[in-house]
Amino acid sequence: MGKVVDVCGIIGYIGDRPACEVIVKGLKRLEYRGYDSAGIVTEEGGRLYIKKGAGRIDELAEKLGFLEMPGKRGIGHTRWATHGVPNDSNAHPQTDCSGEIALVHNGIIENFAELRGELLGKGHTFKSDTDTETIAHLIEEELKSSSNFEEALRKALKRLKGSFALGIIYTGEPDRLYFVRNESPLVLGIGDGETFAASDIPAFLEYTNRVVFLDDGEYAVITMDSYVVKKLDTGEVVEKSVQEITWTLEMAEKAGYPHFMLKEIHEQPRAIKDAIHGNREIIRGIAEEIANYDRIIFVAMGTSYHAALVGKYLFQRLAKKVPIVEEASEFRYEFEDLIDDRTLVIAITQSGETADTLAAMKLAKKKGAKVLAVVNVVGSMATRIADLTLYTHAGPEIGVAATKTYTTQLTVLTMLAIELARIIGTASEEHLRRLEEELIRTPELVELALKHDGALRELAEALMDSRDFFYIGRGVGFPTALEGALKLKEISYIHAEGLSAGELKHGPLALIEDGVPVVAIAPSGKTFEKMVSNIEEAKARRAFVIALGDSKKLEKVADVFIQMPEVDELLTPIPYVVPLQLLAYHLAVLRGNDPDKPRNLAKSVTVE
Ligand code: F6R
């Protein structure tokens, strides 16, 4: 199974067909990934032709005349905004000042603001708000002191920090296209007298099933009948083998995974990296703006509400601030008279379109509060209402059940809490540094958690006829219990409850009987011993206990032990939710449900 996962879509073509036809078809094949704008560049007679805009591909094709573009080489792009709202000028391709270099980009350039400043100082003029345009100008700048385009490209790329996949066309070299990969996927398609490149195989699968996967830190120079792959740092040629793909088109859209949800669960390491890269430079400024607020209210719904609960623990423990977490649907009834200009409202919403969350934000604004939104969809309504926005950079999420958008929300909230603590001085620099280092390692920890997939599938087989599940956790593990239960009910339709483990003996224990599955979130930390007692309470009622933790002690008390990597307790919500997502997924599939489209649910709840 390949791991071709990403946000925007790239398709490049060089051969004997009209490039625009191949590209428009390719872009349509990439539509399922989600996008807000699209664009194409082709070349003929040493001149670039560019058409781009915000909107659907079919509409743009008709309005702009995509299919009338001349030339037999070109690149197309579907954009899902990360920097700059979706509009015509921010759509890709982006060009340099001379108009001789055009490029498209997936990913995030972390240090673009600094580079843009430098290039503005050197007299470059910018036409968009994108990080992408910076790359075109940077190559143009390097070209002045390089002997050829390839050298300039390499020099420019060395200066970029972040994740990127690029497709580049240059009028000065009419027989070739360049494609670069660094932490954002790219694959070449090798045809007969024609060569393709794309961020995902379905884009060209109709023409060829012979592919070459690029690895991080590599770039390819393609012509109609050749390709060469080289290392970005040294320019050294890398030998690559051609692989034959046997996937159907539908399988290819899901990168070989049977469902989008599973693909998105597996995308989490990359998504978390992007969340870190995408916010590293701006988090300080946002934290400074909100550091003085003492009345902080998180508003959100569903999975985003669980992220808010984790946010509360992070703010309490690190920044010594005690936020209130309120369901957005209840906020206006409870808080109308309690909000003023000393209040900070943090709205968490993947879609940025959840009606209840938007209503809460609007009320907060009306009452003079400062509103910070933590959002995945760039340019969504929430970002327009908010004073400040942090993006989660998870990429489009197609499965209805939130997975990668949740772990990226947690990532962003962790970064924010760390920075707040640093500004306010409520934690030692050493502690904060250690947390930052551990946060950078969370993608690896998620990879480790993903390795339990086979065991969790077997567990799901054993438990597929269970009627009820209980998830228990304490402290920062409590929201994880809630989220595990929510995932299970929404896609497997099995009744599940997330409980604070301390509450168990105050009522819910009456429901525990022989063989009832109890999933215990039990990382080492403040409440570990207490969790062990809670597990024993459940065991005494003959529950079937599945324990997630890093201590071997759990092996003795639980029926099933899911070994988790050691990490600071405050970061456990990120890796610990992963096995719970997988368990819910397998139970849904085994019970014959489509996890991508659970009954009665919509991806975005735009009515109250
Ligand atoms: C559950 C899920 C929902 C959403 C909720 C809020 O898997 O996806 O509970 O979390 O509808 O949606 P957003 O985050 O878009 O505001």
Boltz pocket constraint, residues with backbone or C-beta under 6 A from the ligand:
constraints:
  - pocket:
      binder: B
      contacts: [[A, 301], [A, 302], [A, 303], [A, 304], [A, 305], [A, 348], [A, 349], [A, 350], [A, 351], [A, 352], [A, 353], [A, 354], [A, 357], [A, 400], [A, 401], [A, 402], [A, 403], [A, 486], [A, 490], [A, 602], [A, 603], [A, 604], [A, 605]]
      max_distance: 6.0
